[in-house]
Every structure is written in C-alpha cells, then in structure tokens.
Amino acid sequence: MRRIPGLLSNLVTASVAPVVPAISTLPFLPPAWAPFREDRSEAVAWTGLSAADLRPATDRIRSDRDPGPAAGGGAS
C-alpha cells in the first residue's frame, strides 16, 4: 500500500521539477533586460560589434528565438 503514495510523490516531483526553473527565469527574458545584460556582460567586447550594431542584432536574434505573433502581426 505504501507504493502508491511513493509513486504519486515521484510523479509530482518529476512534473514540477522542470516548471520551477522555467518560471524563475521568466522575469529575465523580456526585451527590457537586454540592454542591461549586454552592458553588464561587455557584449561589445565579446562580439566585436559596435554598440550601435549590437542592439539591432540582439533584437533580430530574440525575434527569431522567442515565440509570439508573426512579424506582420497576422498568421501566415
């Protein structure tokens, strides 16, 4: 009879474990954080891009990576 609670406990742990890190990183994903992260990590020095070129490049990468509506605002 003790196997059922143990199995249930393991199932809940396995389903919740990936959710916790996903939720905890959400505040750091919005585009508002991008300039702060780029400055703090000295991205200009690492990438070799100028500061004027780095932000548009980052924005293009983020738009390719992040889910959301299509570029035209409509479904394709």
Distance bins in CASP14 RR format, pairs under 12 A and 6 or more apart:
PFRMAT RR
TARGET T0000
AUTHOR 0000-0000-0000
RMODE 2
METHOD distances of the structure
MODEL  1
1 7 0 0 0 0 0 1 0 0 0 0 0
2 8 0 0 0 0 0 1 0 0 0 0 0
2 9 0 0 0 0 0 1 0 0 0 0 0
3 9 0 0 0 0 0 1 0 0 0 0 0
3 10 0 0 0 0 0 1 0 0 0 0 0
4 10 0 0 0 0 0 1 0 0 0 0 0
4 11 0 0 0 0 0 1 0 0 0 0 0
5 11 0 0 0 0 0 1 0 0 0 0 0
5 12 0 0 0 0 0 1 0 0 0 0 0
6 12 0 0 0 0 1 0 0 0 0 0 0
6 13 0 0 0 0 1 0 0 0 0 0 0
6 14 0 0 0 0 0 1 0 0 0 0 0
7 13 0 0 0 0 0 1 0 0 0 0 0
7 14 0 0 0 0 0 1 0 0 0 0 0
8 14 0 0 0 0 0 1 0 0 0 0 0
8 15 0 0 0 0 0 1 0 0 0 0 0
9 15 0 0 0 0 0 1 0 0 0 0 0
9 16 0 0 0 0 0 1 0 0 0 0 0
10 16 0 0 0 0 0 1 0 0 0 0 0
10 17 0 0 0 0 0 1 0 0 0 0 0
11 17 0 0 0 0 0 1 0 0 0 0 0
12 19 0 0 0 0 0 1 0 0 0 0 0
13 19 0 0 0 0 0 1 0 0 0 0 0
13 20 0 0 0 0 0 1 0 0 0 0 0
16 22 0 0 0 0 0 1 0 0 0 0 0
16 23 0 0 0 0 0 1 0 0 0 0 0
17 23 0 0 0 0 0 1 0 0 0 0 0
18 24 0 0 0 0 0 1 0 0 0 0 0
18 25 0 0 0 0 0 1 0 0 0 0 0
19 25 0 0 0 0 0 1 0 0 0 0 0
19 26 0 0 0 0 0 1 0 0 0 0 0
20 26 0 0 0 0 0 1 0 0 0 0 0
21 28 0 0 0 0 0 1 0 0 0 0 0
22 28 0 0 0 0 0 1 0 0 0 0 0
22 29 0 0 0 0 0 1 0 0 0 0 0
23 29 0 0 0 0 0 1 0 0 0 0 0
25 33 0 0 0 0 0 1 0 0 0 0 0
26 33 0 0 0 0 0 1 0 0 0 0 0
26 66 0 0 0 0 0 1 0 0 0 0 0
27 33 0 0 0 0 1 0 0 0 0 0 0
28 34 0 0 0 0 0 1 0 0 0 0 0
28 36 0 0 0 0 1 0 0 0 0 0 0
28 37 1 0 0 1 0 0 0 0 0 0 0
28 40 0 0 0 0 0 1 0 0 0 0 0
29 37 0 0 0 0 0 1 0 0 0 0 0
29 62 0 0 0 0 1 0 0 0 0 0 0
29 65 0 0 0 0 1 0 0 0 0 0 0
29 66 1 0 0 1 0 0 0 0 0 0 0
29 67 0 0 0 0 0 1 0 0 0 0 0
30 36 0 0 0 0 0 1 0 0 0 0 0
30 37 0 0 0 0 0 1 0 0 0 0 0
30 62 0 0 0 0 1 0 0 0 0 0 0
30 66 0 0 0 0 1 0 0 0 0 0 0
31 37 0 0 0 0 0 1 0 0 0 0 0
31 38 0 0 0 0 0 1 0 0 0 0 0
31 55 0 0 0 0 1 0 0 0 0 0 0
31 58 0 0 0 0 1 0 0 0 0 0 0
31 59 1 0 0 1 0 0 0 0 0 0 0
31 60 0 0 0 0 0 1 0 0 0 0 0
31 61 0 0 0 0 0 1 0 0 0 0 0
31 62 1 0 0 1 0 0 0 0 0 0 0
31 63 0 0 0 0 1 0 0 0 0 0 0
31 65 0 0 0 0 0 1 0 0 0 0 0
31 66 0 0 0 0 1 0 0 0 0 0 0
32 62 0 0 0 0 0 1 0 0 0 0 0
33 39 0 0 0 0 0 1 0 0 0 0 0
33 40 0 0 0 0 1 0 0 0 0 0 0
33 41 0 0 0 0 0 1 0 0 0 0 0
33 58 0 0 0 0 0 1 0 0 0 0 0
33 62 0 0 0 0 0 1 0 0 0 0 0
34 40 0 0 0 0 0 1 0 0 0 0 0
34 41 0 0 0 0 0 1 0 0 0 0 0
34 43 0 0 0 0 1 0 0 0 0 0 0
34 54 0 0 0 0 1 0 0 0 0 0 0
34 55 1 0 0 1 0 0 0 0 0 0 0
34 56 0 0 0 0 0 1 0 0 0 0 0
34 57 0 0 0 0 0 1 0 0 0 0 0
34 58 1 0 1 0 0 0 0 0 0 0 0
34 59 1 0 0 1 0 0 0 0 0 0 0
34 60 0 0 0 0 0 1 0 0 0 0 0
34 61 0 0 0 0 1 0 0 0 0 0 0
34 62 1 0 0 1 0 0 0 0 0 0 0
34 63 0 0 0 0 0 1 0 0 0 0 0
34 65 0 0 0 0 0 1 0 0 0 0 0
34 66 0 0 0 0 0 1 0 0 0 0 0
35 41 0 0 0 0 0 1 0 0 0 0 0
35 43 0 0 0 0 1 0 0 0 0 0 0
35 44 0 0 0 0 0 1 0 0 0 0 0
35 51 0 0 0 0 1 0 0 0 0 0 0
35 54 0 0 0 0 1 0 0 0 0 0 0
35 55 1 0 0 1 0 0 0 0 0 0 0
35 58 0 0 0 0 1 0 0 0 0 0 0
35 59 0 0 0 0 0 1 0 0 0 0 0
35 62 0 0 0 0 0 1 0 0 0 0 0
36 43 0 0 0 0 0 1 0 0 0 0 0
36 55 0 0 0 0 0 1 0 0 0 0 0
36 58 0 0 0 0 0 1 0 0 0 0 0
37 43 1 0 0 1 0 0 0 0 0 0 0
37 46 0 0 0 0 0 1 0 0 0 0 0
37 54 0 0 0 0 0 1 0 0 0 0 0
37 55 0 0 0 0 0 1 0 0 0 0 0
37 58 0 0 0 0 1 0 0 0 0 0 0
37 62 0 0 0 0 0 1 0 0 0 0 0
38 44 1 0 0 1 0 0 0 0 0 0 0
38 45 0 0 0 0 0 1 0 0 0 0 0
38 46 0 0 0 0 1 0 0 0 0 0 0
38 47 0 0 0 0 1 0 0 0 0 0 0
38 49 0 0 0 0 1 0 0 0 0 0 0
38 51 0 0 0 0 1 0 0 0 0 0 0
38 53 0 0 0 0 0 1 0 0 0 0 0
38 54 1 0 0 1 0 0 0 0 0 0 0
38 55 1 0 0 1 0 0 0 0 0 0 0
38 56 0 0 0 0 0 1 0 0 0 0 0
38 57 0 0 0 0 0 1 0 0 0 0 0
38 58 1 0 0 1 0 0 0 0 0 0 0
38 59 0 0 0 0 0 1 0 0 0 0 0
38 61 0 0 0 0 0 1 0 0 0 0 0
38 62 0 0 0 0 0 1 0 0 0 0 0
39 45 0 0 0 0 0 1 0 0 0 0 0
39 46 0 0 0 0 0 1 0 0 0 0 0
39 51 0 0 0 0 1 0 0 0 0 0 0
39 54 0 0 0 0 1 0 0 0 0 0 0
39 55 0 0 0 0 0 1 0 0 0 0 0
39 58 0 0 0 0 0 1 0 0 0 0 0
40 46 0 0 0 0 0 1 0 0 0 0 0
41 47 0 0 0 0 1 0 0 0 0 0 0
41 54 0 0 0 0 0 1 0 0 0 0 0
41 58 0 0 0 0 0 1 0 0 0 0 0
42 48 0 0 0 0 0 1 0 0 0 0 0
42 49 0 0 0 0 0 1 0 0 0 0 0
42 51 0 0 0 0 0 1 0 0 0 0 0
42 54 0 0 0 0 0 1 0 0 0 0 0
43 49 1 0 0 1 0 0 0 0 0 0 0
43 50 0 0 0 0 0 1 0 0 0 0 0
43 51 0 0 0 0 1 0 0 0 0 0 0
43 53 0 0 0 0 0 1 0 0 0 0 0
43 54 1 0 1 0 0 0 0 0 0 0 0
43 55 0 0 0 0 1 0 0 0 0 0 0
43 57 0 0 0 0 1 0 0 0 0 0 0
43 58 1 0 0 1 0 0 0 0 0 0 0
43 61 0 0 0 0 0 1 0 0 0 0 0
44 50 1 0 0 1 0 0 0 0 0 0 0
44 51 1 0 1 0 0 0 0 0 0 0 0
44 52 0 0 0 0 1 0 0 0 0 0 0
44 53 0 0 0 0 1 0 0 0 0 0 0
44 54 1 0 1 0 0 0 0 0 0 0 0
44 55 0 0 0 0 0 1 0 0 0 0 0
44 57 0 0 0 0 0 1 0 0 0 0 0
44 58 0 0 0 0 0 1 0 0 0 0 0
45 51 0 0 0 0 0 1 0 0 0 0 0
45 54 0 0 0 0 0 1 0 0 0 0 0
46 54 0 0 0 0 1 0 0 0 0 0 0
47 53 0 0 0 0 1 0 0 0 0 0 0
47 54 1 0 0 1 0 0 0 0 0 0 0
47 55 0 0 0 0 0 1 0 0 0 0 0
47 57 1 0 0 1 0 0 0 0 0 0 0
47 58 0 0 0 0 1 0 0 0 0 0 0
47 61 0 0 0 0 0 1 0 0 0 0 0
48 54 0 0 0 0 1 0 0 0 0 0 0
48 57 0 0 0 0 0 1 0 0 0 0 0
49 55 0 0 0 0 1 0 0 0 0 0 0
49 56 0 0 0 0 1 0 0 0 0 0 0
49 57 1 0 0 1 0 0 0 0 0 0 0
49 58 0 0 0 0 1 0 0 0 0 0 0
49 60 0 0 0 0 0 1 0 0 0 0 0
49 61 0 0 0 0 0 1 0 0 0 0 0
50 56 0 0 0 0 0 1 0 0 0 0 0
50 57 0 0 0 0 0 1 0 0 0 0 0
51 57 0 0 0 0 0 1 0 0 0 0 0
51 58 0 0 0 0 0 1 0 0 0 0 0
52 58 0 0 0 0 0 1 0 0 0 0 0
53 59 0 0 0 0 0 1 0 0 0 0 0
53 60 0 0 0 0 0 1 0 0 0 0 0
54 60 0 0 0 0 0 1 0 0 0 0 0
54 61 0 0 0 0 0 1 0 0 0 0 0
55 61 0 0 0 0 0 1 0 0 0 0 0
55 62 0 0 0 0 0 1 0 0 0 0 0
56 62 0 0 0 0 0 1 0 0 0 0 0
56 63 0 0 0 0 0 1 0 0 0 0 0
57 63 0 0 0 0 0 1 0 0 0 0 0
57 64 0 0 0 0 0 1 0 0 0 0 0
58 64 0 0 0 0 0 1 0 0 0 0 0
58 65 0 0 0 0 0 1 0 0 0 0 0
58 66 0 0 0 0 0 1 0 0 0 0 0
59 65 0 0 0 0 0 1 0 0 0 0 0
59 66 0 0 0 0 0 1 0 0 0 0 0
60 66 0 0 0 0 0 1 0 0 0 0 0
60 71 0 0 0 0 0 1 0 0 0 0 0
62 68 0 0 0 0 0 1 0 0 0 0 0
63 69 0 0 0 0 0 1 0 0 0 0 0
63 70 0 0 0 0 0 1 0 0 0 0 0
63 71 1 0 0 1 0 0 0 0 0 0 0
63 72 0 0 0 0 0 1 0 0 0 0 0
64 71 0 0 0 0 0 1 0 0 0 0 0
68 74 0 0 0 0 0 1 0 0 0 0 0
68 75 0 0 0 0 0 1 0 0 0 0 0
69 75 0 0 0 0 1 0 0 0 0 0 0
69 76 0 0 0 0 0 1 0 0 0 0 0
70 76 1 0 1 0 0 0 0 0 0 0 0
END
